[in-house]
Amino acid sequence: MAERKKTPDILGSLLGDTSKTEYHNTGIPEYHNDSMPELQPTSKTVRKSTGKPVSKPAGQKKAEAEEPAEKVKATFYLDSKAVEALEDGWMELRKMADKKNRSRISKSLMIELALQMALEDLQKKGSDSLLAKKLRS
């Protein structure tokens, strides 16, 4: 029987000489400049229709009646029980809604409305508001 031809080492030729043994985890720490966290903003402005970040030139005023309010993505940490309650409430509200309006109900909208209500109460009642009382207790 004829001797079989050697299979070419395509990966080796692409990556270079792979015959050298590399020693990983030798106990010598390797220090990187990326050990410091990258400073990034916690929120960014997003245009509602495209979902892409936008920035407005300084001094430009927005007419409330002409275009919808810009949405801003913000990241916050919530208690796991609060997240579960939000999920349960979202499912309950979607069950209550008719099919036409069901898709409009989102957790973001729920949080936005709840926050608006709490801040309006704080503005009207001050230290007697429910939010202020909860934060004091």
VMD Tcl script that builds the backbone (N, CA, C; Angstrom):
set m [mol new atoms 411]
animate dup $m
set s [atomselect $m all]
$s set {name element resname resid chain x y z} {
  {N N MET 1 A 0.833 -1.175 0.000}
  {CA C MET 1 A 0.000 0.000 0.000}
  {C C MET 1 A 0.881 1.243 0.000}
  {N N ALA 2 A 0.452 2.261 -0.725}
  {CA C ALA 2 A 1.224 3.499 -0.844}
  {C C ALA 2 A 1.224 4.244 0.472}
  {N N GLU 3 A 2.322 4.883 0.707}
  {CA C GLU 3 A 2.416 5.642 1.958}
  {C C GLU 3 A 1.574 6.918 1.856}
  {N N ARG 4 A 0.885 7.222 2.935}
  {CA C ARG 4 A -0.023 8.369 2.978}
  {C C ARG 4 A 0.758 9.676 3.073}
  {N N LYS 5 A 0.268 10.690 2.354}
  {CA C LYS 5 A 0.905 12.000 2.387}
  {C C LYS 5 A 0.630 12.678 3.723}
  {N N LYS 6 A 1.555 13.466 4.189}
  {CA C LYS 6 A 1.391 14.201 5.434}
  {C C LYS 6 A 0.359 15.315 5.231}
  {N N THR 7 A -0.572 15.461 6.184}
  {CA C THR 7 A -1.592 16.506 6.145}
  {C C THR 7 A -0.936 17.850 6.440}
  {N N PRO 8 A -1.202 18.837 5.599}
  {CA C PRO 8 A -0.566 20.147 5.843}
  {C C PRO 8 A -1.104 20.795 7.114}
  {N N ASP 9 A -0.230 21.501 7.823}
  {CA C ASP 9 A -0.593 22.204 9.051}
  {C C ASP 9 A -1.004 23.630 8.691}
  {N N ILE 10 A -2.254 23.785 8.290}
  {CA C ILE 10 A -2.742 25.089 7.844}
  {C C ILE 10 A -2.777 26.081 8.996}
  {N N LEU 11 A -3.310 25.647 10.143}
  {CA C LEU 11 A -3.403 26.542 11.298}
  {C C LEU 11 A -2.023 26.971 11.763}
  {N N GLY 12 A -1.090 26.037 11.765}
  {CA C GLY 12 A 0.271 26.358 12.177}
  {C C GLY 12 A 0.917 27.359 11.258}
  {N N SER 13 A 0.663 27.229 9.958}
  {CA C SER 13 A 1.254 28.178 9.025}
  {C C SER 13 A 0.616 29.557 9.153}
  {N N LEU 14 A -0.657 29.609 9.545}
  {CA C LEU 14 A -1.312 30.902 9.743}
  {C C LEU 14 A -0.843 31.587 11.013}
  {N N LEU 15 A -0.681 30.808 12.053}
  {CA C LEU 15 A -0.340 31.386 13.357}
  {C C LEU 15 A 1.160 31.478 13.590}
  {N N GLY 16 A 1.947 30.875 12.759}
  {CA C GLY 16 A 3.391 30.907 12.946}
  {C C GLY 16 A 3.861 29.580 13.485}
  {N N ASP 17 A 5.037 29.577 14.047}
  {CA C ASP 17 A 5.626 28.342 14.551}
  {C C ASP 17 A 4.909 27.909 15.820}
  {N N THR 18 A 4.230 26.779 15.765}
  {CA C THR 18 A 3.499 26.287 16.936}
  {C C THR 18 A 4.245 25.178 17.639}
  {N N SER 19 A 5.491 24.929 17.242}
  {CA C SER 19 A 6.248 23.845 17.861}
  {C C SER 19 A 6.803 24.249 19.221}
  {N N LYS 20 A 6.877 25.549 19.493}
  {CA C LYS 20 A 7.382 26.007 20.784}
  {C C LYS 20 A 6.341 25.757 21.859}
  {N N THR 21 A 6.770 25.292 22.981}
  {CA C THR 21 A 5.879 25.049 24.102}
  {C C THR 21 A 5.684 26.354 24.863}
  {N N GLU 22 A 4.437 26.699 25.109}
  {CA C GLU 22 A 4.157 27.894 25.880}
  {C C GLU 22 A 3.790 27.477 27.290}
  {N N TYR 23 A 4.317 28.191 28.247}
  {CA C TYR 23 A 4.033 27.883 29.639}
  {C C TYR 23 A 3.079 28.925 30.190}
  {N N HIS 24 A 1.872 28.503 30.451}
  {CA C HIS 24 A 0.870 29.392 31.036}
  {C C HIS 24 A 0.764 29.088 32.524}
  {N N ASN 25 A 0.321 30.058 33.274}
  {CA C ASN 25 A 0.119 29.908 34.716}
  {C C ASN 25 A 1.396 29.425 35.402}
  {N N THR 26 A 2.489 30.079 35.141}
  {CA C THR 26 A 3.771 29.669 35.722}
  {C C THR 26 A 3.984 30.246 37.105}
  {N N GLY 27 A 3.015 30.977 37.597}
  {CA C GLY 27 A 3.157 31.552 38.921}
  {C C GLY 27 A 3.703 32.967 38.889}
  {N N ILE 28 A 4.121 33.422 37.731}
  {CA C ILE 28 A 4.618 34.792 37.609}
  {C C ILE 28 A 3.451 35.659 37.179}
  {N N PRO 29 A 3.027 36.583 38.030}
  {CA C PRO 29 A 1.862 37.395 37.663}
  {C C PRO 29 A 2.171 38.315 36.497}
  {N N GLU 30 A 1.206 38.469 35.644}
  {CA C GLU 30 A 1.332 39.375 34.519}
  {C C GLU 30 A 0.419 40.560 34.796}
  {N N TYR 31 A 0.981 41.749 34.814}
  {CA C TYR 31 A 0.208 42.932 35.143}
  {C C TYR 31 A -0.279 43.611 33.872}
  {N N HIS 32 A -1.523 44.008 33.903}
  {CA C HIS 32 A -2.124 44.672 32.757}
  {C C HIS 32 A -2.556 46.075 33.155}
  {N N ASN 33 A -2.599 46.947 32.191}
  {CA C ASN 33 A -3.065 48.306 32.445}
  {C C ASN 33 A -4.569 48.381 32.584}
  {N N ASP 34 A -5.281 47.306 32.270}
  {CA C ASP 34 A -6.740 47.338 32.315}
  {C C ASP 34 A -7.300 46.957 33.679}
  {N N SER 35 A -6.465 46.966 34.716}
  {CA C SER 35 A -6.962 46.601 36.032}
  {C C SER 35 A -7.829 47.687 36.654}
  {N N MET 36 A -7.714 48.909 36.162}
  {CA C MET 36 A -8.552 49.996 36.651}
  {C C MET 36 A -9.857 50.001 35.868}
  {N N PRO 37 A -10.987 50.195 36.548}
  {CA C PRO 37 A -12.256 50.210 35.831}
  {C C PRO 37 A -12.333 51.390 34.869}
  {N N GLU 38 A -12.938 51.152 33.739}
  {CA C GLU 38 A -13.110 52.202 32.749}
  {C C GLU 38 A -14.263 53.082 33.178}
  {N N LEU 39 A -14.051 54.368 33.221}
  {CA C LEU 39 A -15.086 55.295 33.650}
  {C C LEU 39 A -16.050 55.529 32.499}
  {N N GLN 40 A -17.295 55.130 32.701}
  {CA C GLN 40 A -18.320 55.308 31.692}
  {C C GLN 40 A -19.522 55.975 32.346}
  {N N PRO 41 A -20.264 56.770 31.591}
  {CA C PRO 41 A -21.455 57.388 32.167}
  {C C PRO 41 A -22.492 56.319 32.491}
  {N N THR 42 A -23.317 56.579 33.536}
  {CA C THR 42 A -24.339 55.621 33.912}
  {C C THR 42 A -25.602 55.791 33.108}
  {N N SER 43 A -25.659 56.804 32.280}
  {CA C SER 43 A -26.840 56.992 31.453}
  {C C SER 43 A -26.435 57.594 30.119}
  {N N LYS 44 A -27.276 57.374 29.118}
  {CA C LYS 44 A -27.046 57.992 27.820}
  {C C LYS 44 A -28.386 58.326 27.203}
  {N N THR 45 A -28.396 59.406 26.446}
  {CA C THR 45 A -29.609 59.850 25.794}
  {C C THR 45 A -29.846 59.005 24.556}
  {N N VAL 46 A -31.074 58.547 24.388}
  {CA C VAL 46 A -31.412 57.699 23.261}
  {C C VAL 46 A -32.620 58.279 22.554}
  {N N ARG 47 A -32.557 58.409 21.231}
  {CA C ARG 47 A -33.709 58.864 20.465}
  {C C ARG 47 A -34.700 57.715 20.412}
  {N N LYS 48 A -35.951 57.988 20.758}
  {CA C LYS 48 A -36.977 56.956 20.887}
  {C C LYS 48 A -37.203 56.205 19.579}
  {N N SER 49 A -37.236 56.886 18.446}
  {CA C SER 49 A -37.584 56.240 17.191}
  {C C SER 49 A -36.471 55.329 16.673}
  {N N THR 50 A -35.212 55.705 16.843}
  {CA C THR 50 A -34.119 54.911 16.285}
  {C C THR 50 A -33.396 54.082 17.322}
  {N N GLY 51 A -33.458 54.481 18.578}
  {CA C GLY 51 A -32.742 53.771 19.619}
  {C C GLY 51 A -31.255 54.094 19.641}
  {N N LYS 52 A -30.805 55.044 18.821}
  {CA C LYS 52 A -29.401 55.407 18.753}
  {C C LYS 52 A -29.120 56.594 19.671}
  {N N PRO 53 A -27.917 56.625 20.288}
  {CA C PRO 53 A -27.577 57.764 21.138}
  {C C PRO 53 A -27.558 59.060 20.333}
  {N N VAL 54 A -28.017 60.132 20.984}
  {CA C VAL 54 A -28.019 61.438 20.347}
  {C C VAL 54 A -27.475 62.468 21.316}
  {N N SER 55 A -26.984 63.545 20.774}
  {CA C SER 55 A -26.586 64.662 21.631}
  {C C SER 55 A -27.087 65.932 20.968}
  {N N LYS 56 A -27.635 66.826 21.775}
  {CA C LYS 56 A -28.190 68.077 21.256}
  {C C LYS 56 A -27.152 69.172 21.386}
  {N N PRO 57 A -27.091 70.045 20.409}
  {CA C PRO 57 A -26.186 71.193 20.522}
  {C C PRO 57 A -26.599 72.078 21.692}
  {N N ALA 58 A -25.636 72.717 22.307}
  {CA C ALA 58 A -25.922 73.584 23.447}
  {C C ALA 58 A -26.814 74.732 23.019}
  {N N GLY 59 A -27.778 75.046 23.855}
  {CA C GLY 59 A -28.659 76.166 23.585}
  {C C GLY 59 A -29.871 75.825 22.752}
  {N N GLN 60 A -29.951 74.607 22.237}
  {CA C GLN 60 A -31.119 74.236 21.433}
  {C C GLN 60 A -32.264 73.876 22.361}
  {N N LYS 61 A -33.409 74.526 22.167}
  {CA C LYS 61 A -34.573 74.262 23.003}
  {C C LYS 61 A -35.506 73.311 22.277}
  {N N LYS 62 A -36.104 72.405 23.041}
  {CA C LYS 62 A -36.993 71.416 22.463}
  {C C LYS 62 A -38.433 71.816 22.743}
  {N N ALA 63 A -39.225 71.829 21.725}
  {CA C ALA 63 A -40.648 72.123 21.890}
  {C C ALA 63 A -41.351 70.841 22.287}
  {N N GLU 64 A -42.007 70.851 23.438}
  {CA C GLU 64 A -42.666 69.653 23.966}
  {C C GLU 64 A -43.740 69.112 23.034}
  {N N ALA 65 A -44.491 69.993 22.371}
  {CA C ALA 65 A -45.598 69.545 21.532}
  {C C ALA 65 A -45.115 68.977 20.201}
  {N N GLU 66 A -43.920 69.345 19.748}
  {CA C GLU 66 A -43.456 68.946 18.432}
  {C C GLU 66 A -42.920 67.524 18.385}
  {N N GLU 67 A -42.143 67.106 19.346}
  {CA C GLU 67 A -41.567 65.766 19.319}
  {C C GLU 67 A -41.673 65.124 20.696}
  {N N PRO 68 A -41.723 63.784 20.741}
  {CA C PRO 68 A -41.827 63.117 22.037}
  {C C PRO 68 A -40.546 63.290 22.851}
  {N N ALA 69 A -40.675 63.137 24.147}
  {CA C ALA 69 A -39.522 63.304 25.030}
  {C C ALA 69 A -38.464 62.261 24.720}
  {N N GLU 70 A -37.214 62.675 24.844}
  {CA C GLU 70 A -36.112 61.744 24.624}
  {C C GLU 70 A -36.041 60.760 25.776}
  {N N LYS 71 A -35.714 59.533 25.446}
  {CA C LYS 71 A -35.527 58.510 26.466}
  {C C LYS 71 A -34.051 58.430 26.792}
  {N N VAL 72 A -33.739 58.195 28.048}
  {CA C VAL 72 A -32.368 58.075 28.504}
  {C C VAL 72 A -32.208 56.722 29.165}
  {N N LYS 73 A -31.194 55.970 28.730}
  {CA C LYS 73 A -30.927 54.682 29.347}
  {C C LYS 73 A -30.140 54.923 30.626}
  {N N ALA 74 A -30.604 54.336 31.728}
  {CA C ALA 74 A -29.922 54.485 33.008}
  {C C ALA 74 A -29.836 53.121 33.676}
  {N N THR 75 A -28.763 52.877 34.378}
  {CA C THR 75 A -28.561 51.601 35.052}
  {C C THR 75 A -28.623 51.821 36.557}
  {N N PHE 76 A -29.440 51.004 37.232}
  {CA C PHE 76 A -29.574 51.090 38.679}
  {C C PHE 76 A -29.559 49.684 39.257}
  {N N TYR 77 A -29.160 49.551 40.488}
  {CA C TYR 77 A -29.175 48.274 41.167}
  {C C TYR 77 A -30.445 48.182 41.995}
  {N N LEU 78 A -31.160 47.060 41.854}
  {CA C LEU 78 A -32.396 46.836 42.582}
  {C C LEU 78 A -32.285 45.558 43.393}
  {N N ASP 79 A -33.004 45.507 44.485}
  {CA C ASP 79 A -33.098 44.302 45.290}
  {C C ASP 79 A -33.741 43.201 44.450}
  {N N SER 80 A -33.302 41.972 44.611}
  {CA C SER 80 A -33.833 40.871 43.801}
  {C C SER 80 A -35.338 40.686 44.024}
  {N N LYS 81 A -35.810 40.973 45.237}
  {CA C LYS 81 A -37.252 40.865 45.505}
  {C C LYS 81 A -38.030 41.943 44.755}
  {N N ALA 82 A -37.438 43.126 44.640}
  {CA C ALA 82 A -38.085 44.207 43.893}
  {C C ALA 82 A -38.158 43.866 42.407}
  {N N VAL 83 A -37.122 43.225 41.890}
  {CA C VAL 83 A -37.121 42.827 40.479}
  {C C VAL 83 A -38.191 41.761 40.236}
  {N N GLU 84 A -38.314 40.811 41.163}
  {CA C GLU 84 A -39.353 39.782 41.038}
  {C C GLU 84 A -40.745 40.402 41.108}
  {N N ALA 85 A -40.933 41.353 42.020}
  {CA C ALA 85 A -42.225 42.027 42.140}
  {C C ALA 85 A -42.536 42.824 40.878}
  {N N LEU 86 A -41.533 43.458 40.299}
  {CA C LEU 86 A -41.713 44.191 39.046}
  {C C LEU 86 A -42.147 43.237 37.938}
  {N N GLU 87 A -41.494 42.102 37.853}
  {CA C GLU 87 A -41.839 41.106 36.829}
  {C C GLU 87 A -43.275 40.604 37.023}
  {N N ASP 88 A -43.657 40.326 38.274}
  {CA C ASP 88 A -45.022 39.860 38.562}
  {C C ASP 88 A -46.052 40.935 38.216}
  {N N GLY 89 A -45.755 42.178 38.583}
  {CA C GLY 89 A -46.670 43.275 38.280}
  {C C GLY 89 A -46.808 43.501 36.792}
  {N N TRP 90 A -45.708 43.375 36.066}
  {CA C TRP 90 A -45.720 43.535 34.618}
  {C C TRP 90 A -46.604 42.473 33.969}
  {N N MET 91 A -46.457 41.234 34.431}
  {CA C MET 91 A -47.289 40.148 33.878}
  {C C MET 91 A -48.770 40.388 34.205}
  {N N GLU 92 A -49.048 40.845 35.409}
  {CA C GLU 92 A -50.431 41.105 35.823}
  {C C GLU 92 A -51.056 42.223 34.986}
  {N N LEU 93 A -50.319 43.299 34.787}
  {CA C LEU 93 A -50.834 44.404 33.975}
  {C C LEU 93 A -51.054 43.988 32.520}
  {N N ARG 94 A -50.177 43.151 31.991}
  {CA C ARG 94 A -50.336 42.674 30.613}
  {C C ARG 94 A -51.577 41.785 30.491}
  {N N LYS 95 A -51.869 41.029 31.538}
  {CA C LYS 95 A -53.084 40.184 31.527}
  {C C LYS 95 A -54.341 41.050 31.555}
  {N N MET 96 A -54.280 42.166 32.282}
  {CA C MET 96 A -55.432 43.058 32.406}
  {C C MET 96 A -55.702 43.836 31.121}
  {N N ALA 97 A -54.667 44.134 30.374}
  {CA C ALA 97 A -54.793 44.992 29.198}
  {C C ALA 97 A -55.419 44.242 28.026}
  {N N ASP 98 A -56.094 45.011 27.156}
  {CA C ASP 98 A -56.622 44.405 25.939}
  {C C ASP 98 A -55.463 44.168 24.961}
  {N N LYS 99 A -55.693 43.350 23.957}
  {CA C LYS 99 A -54.619 42.952 23.039}
  {C C LYS 99 A -53.981 44.139 22.328}
  {N N LYS 100 A -54.768 45.164 22.055}
  {CA C LYS 100 A -54.257 46.332 21.345}
  {C C LYS 100 A -53.217 47.087 22.174}
  {N N ASN 101 A -53.431 47.203 23.473}
  {CA C ASN 101 A -52.548 47.989 24.340}
  {C C ASN 101 A -51.525 47.152 25.097}
  {N N ARG 102 A -51.591 45.835 24.967}
  {CA C ARG 102 A -50.712 44.955 25.735}
  {C C ARG 102 A -49.235 45.223 25.448}
  {N N SER 103 A -48.908 45.471 24.194}
  {CA C SER 103 A -47.501 45.660 23.843}
  {C C SER 103 A -46.938 46.985 24.363}
  {N N ARG 104 A -47.788 47.928 24.708}
  {CA C ARG 104 A -47.337 49.228 25.220}
  {C C ARG 104 A -46.861 49.139 26.664}
  {N N ILE 105 A -47.301 48.095 27.367}
  {CA C ILE 105 A -46.949 47.958 28.783}
  {C C ILE 105 A -45.541 47.370 28.887}
  {N N SER 106 A -44.643 48.158 29.447}
  {CA C SER 106 A -43.265 47.694 29.622}
  {C C SER 106 A -42.825 47.963 31.055}
  {N N LYS 107 A -41.815 47.247 31.469}
  {CA C LYS 107 A -41.274 47.461 32.809}
  {C C LYS 107 A -40.659 48.855 32.914}
  {N N SER 108 A -40.067 49.324 31.825}
  {CA C SER 108 A -39.488 50.679 31.830}
  {C C SER 108 A -40.569 51.726 32.054}
  {N N LEU 109 A -41.714 51.556 31.382}
  {CA C LEU 109 A -42.819 52.495 31.555}
  {C C LEU 109 A -43.370 52.431 32.985}
  {N N MET 110 A -43.460 51.215 33.527}
  {CA C MET 110 A -43.932 51.068 34.907}
  {C C MET 110 A -43.012 51.804 35.878}
  {N N ILE 111 A -41.711 51.632 35.719}
  {CA C ILE 111 A -40.739 52.291 36.595}
  {C C ILE 111 A -40.808 53.803 36.429}
  {N N GLU 112 A -40.925 54.254 35.175}
  {CA C GLU 112 A -40.996 55.694 34.912}
  {C C GLU 112 A -42.224 56.314 35.575}
  {N N LEU 113 A -43.389 55.677 35.441}
  {CA C LEU 113 A -44.611 56.212 36.039}
  {C C LEU 113 A -44.554 56.182 37.563}
  {N N ALA 114 A -44.037 55.093 38.120}
  {CA C ALA 114 A -43.932 54.991 39.581}
  {C C ALA 114 A -42.987 56.058 40.129}
  {N N LEU 115 A -41.901 56.282 39.427}
  {CA C LEU 115 A -40.948 57.302 39.850}
  {C C LEU 115 A -41.559 58.692 39.754}
  {N N GLN 116 A -42.270 58.966 38.666}
  {CA C GLN 116 A -42.943 60.261 38.525}
  {C C GLN 116 A -43.941 60.471 39.649}
  {N N MET 117 A -44.728 59.443 39.969}
  {CA C MET 117 A -45.724 59.569 41.041}
  {C C MET 117 A -45.054 59.828 42.387}
  {N N ALA 118 A -43.966 59.103 42.674}
  {CA C ALA 118 A -43.272 59.269 43.948}
  {C C ALA 118 A -42.652 60.663 44.054}
  {N N LEU 119 A -42.080 61.150 42.957}
  {CA C LEU 119 A -41.451 62.471 42.995}
  {C C LEU 119 A -42.472 63.604 43.052}
  {N N GLU 120 A -43.628 63.426 42.406}
  {CA C GLU 120 A -44.710 64.420 42.518}
  {C C GLU 120 A -45.211 64.486 43.950}
  {N N ASP 121 A -45.357 63.322 44.592}
  {CA C ASP 121 A -45.783 63.269 45.986}
  {C C ASP 121 A -44.751 63.950 46.886}
  {N N LEU 122 A -43.470 63.716 46.603}
  {CA C LEU 122 A -42.402 64.346 47.376}
  {C C LEU 122 A -42.443 65.862 47.209}
  {N N GLN 123 A -42.690 66.325 45.987}
  {CA C GLN 123 A -42.740 67.761 45.730}
  {C C GLN 123 A -43.927 68.408 46.433}
  {N N LYS 124 A -45.078 67.734 46.453}
  {CA C LYS 124 A -46.280 68.300 47.083}
  {C C LYS 124 A -46.221 68.240 48.597}
  {N N LYS 125 A -45.816 67.103 49.149}
  {CA C LYS 125 A -45.897 66.886 50.598}
  {C C LYS 125 A -44.576 67.045 51.333}
  {N N GLY 126 A -43.475 67.058 50.595}
  {CA C GLY 126 A -42.172 67.205 51.244}
  {C C GLY 126 A -41.860 66.040 52.153}
  {N N SER 127 A -41.518 66.348 53.418}
  {CA C SER 127 A -41.118 65.301 54.363}
  {C C SER 127 A -42.280 64.398 54.776}
  {N N ASP 128 A -43.520 64.792 54.449}
  {CA C ASP 128 A -44.672 63.940 54.746}
  {C C ASP 128 A -45.004 62.984 53.600}
  {N N SER 129 A -44.231 63.008 52.536}
  {CA C SER 129 A -44.495 62.135 51.403}
  {C C SER 129 A -44.141 60.685 51.759}
  {N N LEU 130 A -44.741 59.771 51.037}
  {CA C LEU 130 A -44.513 58.346 51.265}
  {C C LEU 130 A -43.036 57.985 51.028}
  {N N LEU 131 A -42.431 58.559 49.995}
  {CA C LEU 131 A -41.034 58.302 49.701}
  {C C LEU 131 A -40.129 58.745 50.855}
  {N N ALA 132 A -40.364 59.950 51.357}
  {CA C ALA 132 A -39.549 60.463 52.474}
  {C C ALA 132 A -39.737 59.614 53.723}
  {N N LYS 133 A -40.964 59.189 53.980}
  {CA C LYS 133 A -41.221 58.347 55.153}
  {C C LYS 133 A -40.511 56.999 55.026}
  {N N LYS 134 A -40.565 56.380 53.839}
  {CA C LYS 134 A -39.910 55.090 53.624}
  {C C LYS 134 A -38.400 55.213 53.768}
  {N N LEU 135 A -37.828 56.300 53.272}
  {CA C LEU 135 A -36.388 56.483 53.362}
  {C C LEU 135 A -35.932 56.748 54.797}
  {N N ARG 136 A -36.779 57.361 55.604}
  {CA C ARG 136 A -36.437 57.622 57.004}
  {C C ARG 136 A -36.537 56.390 57.863}
  {N N SER 137 A -37.423 55.463 57.496}
  {CA C SER 137 A -37.617 54.279 58.352}
  {C C SER 137 A -36.607 53.189 58.100}
}
mol reanalyze $m
mol bondsrecalc $m
mol representation Tube
mol addrep $m
